[in-house]
Amino acid sequence: MAKQCEVCGKITQVGNSVSHSNIKTKKRFKPNLQKVRHQAANGQVHSMTVCTRCLRSGAVTKPVAKAAN
């Protein structure tokens, strides 16, 4: 699974982890990615990897569940 959001393109960032004694070591900040089903405008449903910010903002349209008979 790619470490990139398919909607906004958010990727892993690099920074420093700073200890109490101010010693700095490299750290990776990974985006919170979830695999969800997305319904396109034409009605086609496919799976995609998106960050939680895109899910909350409504950038992804989830398909409506079919009623069980």
Summary of the structure (lengths in Angstrom):
residues: 69
radius of gyration: 17.4
end to end distance: 35.4
largest distance: 63.6
contacts: 137
relative contact order: 0.26
helix: 9%
strand: 41%
